[in-house]
């Protein structure tokens, strides 16, 4: 008589009642293997210590009449509610800085996504000089901004190379002292400098696109352009979402480039919220107002990131 073996009992990970909202929530927080939280705990501690605690402290500062005092001084910081927010956003320079960074993002983010994807797709097909070309695109990203700014000042200064080549067609005032052109020039500069990083992200994503899809599309008569739109673009959609998020976050925190290229001018045309926070908090001694601007900036970036994640193919 043949013995009948009973199936093994499911592991604790599999014993999840999908109809129980508590089980679903616990599974969503802890994941399939709760042991992973133990291994990620050191990094979570680092994030809380380095990122979360300063943000919480900044929120506290934004709602109090805060100022810098000597170490050990016994001073009080009264609660002022939304007074710092009202004071900040009744200032025309603050509104202008948010508009400036909006112009920057409208130029930088689409340009970054399009150029990095096209160049990555082209580099992925290159056979000769592949390593040299990839490194040449990545070098500006790892080069110090001070060195690169010197090159761009040589190119776009009043007596720069670009103006000499354009001759009578050169803009007047020149690029970096022109209220209409200063921020677009900075956006192009940042796009060029960071392009190598995003190209690497797309190159990594392209390695996961099955070659069979291109072969099937070619068999069906699809040309290079049709293969790009029907195979490449959908295949790297997760990478596109990542590029959108990273370029948006880094662009919203723009500081170094306006500081070095234009000093926020002319007439605040290239000033940004982060640069203005530095001016108010450090130079003018108004850290409470600067914190209020920072809180609004963080909320705005989170909303934009959520919208991108919602409508660009990510999960909510």
ChimeraX attribute file (.defattr): number of C-alpha atoms within 10 A of each C-alpha:
attribute: neighborCount
match mode: 1-to-1
recipient: residues
	/A:1	3
	/A:2	4
	/A:3	5
	/A:4	6
	/A:5	6
	/A:6	6
	/A:7	6
	/A:8	6
	/A:9	8
	/A:10	8
	/A:11	8
	/A:12	9
	/A:13	11
	/A:14	9
	/A:15	10
	/A:16	14
	/A:17	11
	/A:18	11
	/A:19	8
	/A:20	9
	/A:21	10
	/A:22	12
	/A:23	14
	/A:24	15
	/A:25	12
	/A:26	13
	/A:27	17
	/A:28	10
	/A:29	11
	/A:30	13
	/A:31	14
	/A:32	13
	/A:33	10
	/A:34	13
	/A:35	10
	/A:36	11
	/A:37	14
	/A:38	9
	/A:39	10
	/A:40	10
	/A:41	11
	/A:42	10
	/A:43	11
	/A:44	14
	/A:45	12
	/A:46	11
	/A:47	12
	/A:48	12
	/A:49	11
	/A:50	11
	/A:51	11
	/A:52	14
	/A:53	12
	/A:54	12
	/A:55	16
	/A:56	12
	/A:57	11
	/A:58	18
	/A:59	16
	/A:60	16
	/A:61	22
	/A:62	26
	/A:63	21
	/A:64	20
	/A:65	19
	/A:66	22
	/A:67	15
	/A:68	12
	/A:69	9
	/A:70	7
	/A:71	6
	/A:72	6
	/A:73	7
	/A:74	7
	/A:75	11
	/A:76	10
	/A:77	11
	/A:78	10
	/A:79	14
	/A:80	14
	/A:81	12
	/A:82	13
	/A:83	16
	/A:84	24
	/A:85	20
	/A:86	12
	/A:87	12
	/A:88	20
	/A:89	16
	/A:90	11
	/A:91	10
	/A:92	9
	/A:93	18
	/A:94	20
	/A:95	14
	/A:96	18
	/A:97	21
	/A:98	19
	/A:99	17
	/A:100	20
	/A:101	24
	/A:102	15
	/A:103	15
	/A:104	24
	/A:105	22
	/A:106	14
	/A:107	18
	/A:108	23
	/A:109	19
	/A:110	15
	/A:111	17
	/A:112	24
	/A:113	21
	/A:114	12
	/A:115	16
	/A:116	26
	/A:117	26
	/A:118	16
	/A:119	18
	/A:120	23
	/A:121	18
	/A:122	11
	/A:123	18
	/A:124	16
	/A:125	9
	/A:126	12
	/A:127	8
	/A:128	9
	/A:129	9
	/A:130	12
	/A:131	11
	/A:132	10
	/A:133	12
	/A:134	18
	/A:135	12
	/A:136	11
	/A:137	18
	/A:138	19
	/A:139	15
	/A:140	19
	/A:141	19
	/A:142	11
	/A:143	11
	/A:144	10
	/A:145	16
	/A:146	12
	/A:147	10
	/A:148	16
	/A:149	16
	/A:150	13
	/A:151	13
	/A:152	18
	/A:153	18
	/A:154	14
	/A:155	16
	/A:156	18
	/A:157	18
	/A:158	19
	/A:159	12
	/A:160	16
	/A:161	15
	/A:162	16
	/A:163	19
	/A:164	14
	/A:165	10
	/A:166	10
	/A:167	10
	/A:168	9
	/A:169	9
	/A:170	14
	/A:171	13
	/A:172	11
	/A:173	12
	/A:174	17
	/A:175	24
	/A:176	26
	/A:177	21
	/A:178	19
	/A:179	17
	/A:180	14
	/A:181	17
	/A:182	22
	/A:183	29
	/A:184	21
	/A:185	20
	/A:186	23
	/A:187	26
	/A:188	15
	/A:189	18
	/A:190	22
	/A:191	24
	/A:192	18
	/A:193	19
	/A:194	19
	/A:195	23
	/A:196	22
	/A:197	17
	/A:198	27
	/A:199	25
	/A:200	18
	/A:201	18
	/A:202	25
	/A:203	21
	/A:204	15
	/A:205	18
	/A:206	20
	/A:207	12
	/A:208	10
	/A:209	16
	/A:210	12
	/A:211	11
	/A:212	9
	/A:213	15
	/A:214	19
	/A:215	13
	/A:216	12
	/A:217	16
	/A:218	14
	/A:219	10
	/A:220	9
	/A:221	11
	/A:222	15
	/A:223	12
	/A:224	12
	/A:225	10
	/A:226	13
	/A:227	18
	/A:228	16
	/A:229	11
	/A:230	15
	/A:231	17
	/A:232	20
	/A:233	18
	/A:234	14
	/A:235	19
	/A:236	21
	/A:237	16
	/A:238	17
	/A:239	21
	/A:240	24
	/A:241	20
	/A:242	19
	/A:243	23
	/A:244	21
	/A:245	20
	/A:246	15
	/A:247	22
	/A:248	22
	/A:249	17
	/A:250	13
	/A:251	21
	/A:252	21
	/A:253	18
	/A:254	22
	/A:255	20
	/A:256	14
	/A:257	21
	/A:258	21
	/A:259	15
	/A:260	14
	/A:261	22
	/A:262	20
	/A:263	18
	/A:264	21
	/A:265	18
	/A:266	16
	/A:267	12
	/A:268	17
	/A:269	25
	/A:270	33
	/A:271	28
	/A:272	30
	/A:273	26
	/A:274	21
	/A:275	22
	/A:276	22
	/A:277	23
	/A:278	17
	/A:279	15
	/A:280	19
	/A:281	18
	/A:282	13
	/A:283	11
	/A:284	11
	/A:285	15
	/A:286	19
	/A:287	24
	/A:288	27
	/A:289	26
	/A:290	27
	/A:291	26
	/A:292	26
	/A:293	23
	/A:294	21
	/A:295	17
	/A:296	14
	/A:297	17
	/A:298	15
	/A:299	11
	/A:300	13
	/A:301	19
	/A:302	15
	/A:303	12
	/A:304	16
	/A:305	17
	/A:306	16
	/A:307	13
	/A:308	19
	/A:309	18
	/A:310	13
	/A:311	11
	/A:312	15
	/A:313	13
	/A:314	15
	/A:315	9
	/A:316	9
